[in-house]
Each structure stands twice: as structure tokens, then as C-alpha cells.
Amino acid sequence: MQLPTTAQIRTAIEVLNKLGERLNERAANSVMQLQDSQFGVHQAGRIETTTIEQTSRIQSVAAQLEQWRDELVQQRRQCVSHHV
């Protein structure tokens, strides 16, 4: 298995961050379109809860990718220092 480059991991992190932003924007737009009623308040709560769960998962994966990227950078530095 070929490891991804740090640039590829950085791109994946950026994509995940953009996805989180998009989810937040869509949720905000959806909440604003709801009617001001008990049902609307309930729906808004569900939308917000779901969005928080989704963005939390995205942030968790992005953090794991950042950690992996840092490990790869460290390994590559060690390889370079051993070859020099």
C-alpha cells in the first residue's frame, strides 16, 4: 500500500472542513425557512442536533488525518536525516 503524500492528506482535511461549513450553512438555511410554530421549533432542534453530530464526526476524522500527516512528516524527516 502506498502512503498518501502530506499534500494529499492536507487536501482531504480541507475538503472535510469545507463539508462541515456546508453542513452548517445548509442547517442554518433550513432553520430559517421553518415556520414559527411548535413543530418548527422541534424541527430546528433536530436539524441542529444532527448537524452538530455530523460536524463533530467530520472534525474527529480531520483531527485523525492531521495526526497521521504529522506522523508522516516526522517519519520522512527521520529517513532524510538517516540518509544524510
C-alpha positions in Angstrom: 0.0 0.0 0.0 1.4 3.4 -1.0 1.1 6.1 1.6 -0.5 9.3 0.6 1.6 12.4 0.4 1.2 15.1 3.1 -0.3 17.4 0.4 -3.0 14.8 -0.3 -3.8 14.5 3.4 -3.9 18.3 3.7 -6.3 18.4 0.7 -8.5 15.8 2.4 -8.5 17.9 5.6 -9.5 21.0 3.6 -12.3 19.0 1.9 -13.6 17.8 5.2 -13.5 21.4 6.7 -15.5 22.7 3.7 -18.0 19.9 4.1 -18.5 20.9 7.7 -19.0 24.5 6.7 -21.5 23.5 4.0 -23.5 21.4 6.5 -23.6 24.3 8.9 -24.8 26.7 6.2 -27.5 24.3 5.0 -28.7 23.7 8.6 -28.9 27.5 9.2 -30.8 28.0 5.9 -33.2 25.1 6.8 -33.9 26.5 10.2 -34.6 30.0 8.9 -37.2 28.6 6.4 -39.1 26.8 9.2 -42.4 28.2 10.4 -42.5 29.9 13.8 -44.5 27.1 15.5 -44.0 24.3 18.0 -43.4 21.9 15.1 -40.8 24.4 13.6 -39.0 24.7 16.9 -38.9 20.9 17.2 -37.6 20.5 13.7 -35.0 23.2 14.3 -33.8 21.3 17.3 -33.5 18.1 15.3 -31.6 19.9 12.5 -29.2 21.5 14.9 -28.6 18.2 16.8 -28.0 16.3 13.6 -25.6 19.0 12.3 -23.7 19.0 15.5 -23.3 15.2 15.4 -22.2 15.3 11.7 -19.7 18.1 12.1 -18.3 16.5 15.2 -17.6 13.3 13.3 -16.0 15.4 10.5 -13.8 17.2 12.9 -12.8 13.9 14.5 -11.7 12.5 11.1 -9.9 15.7 10.2 -8.0 15.6 13.5 -7.0 12.0 12.8 -5.8 12.9 9.4 -3.8 15.8 10.8 -2.2 13.4 13.3 -1.4 11.0 10.5 0.1 13.8 8.4 2.3 14.9 11.3 3.5 11.3 11.8 4.3 11.0 8.1 6.3 14.3 8.2 8.2 13.1 11.3 9.0 9.7 9.7 10.2 11.4 6.5 12.4 13.8 8.4 13.9 10.8 10.2 14.5 9.0 7.0 16.2 12.0 5.4 18.4 12.6 8.5 19.5 8.9 8.4 20.3 9.1 4.7 22.4 12.2 5.0 
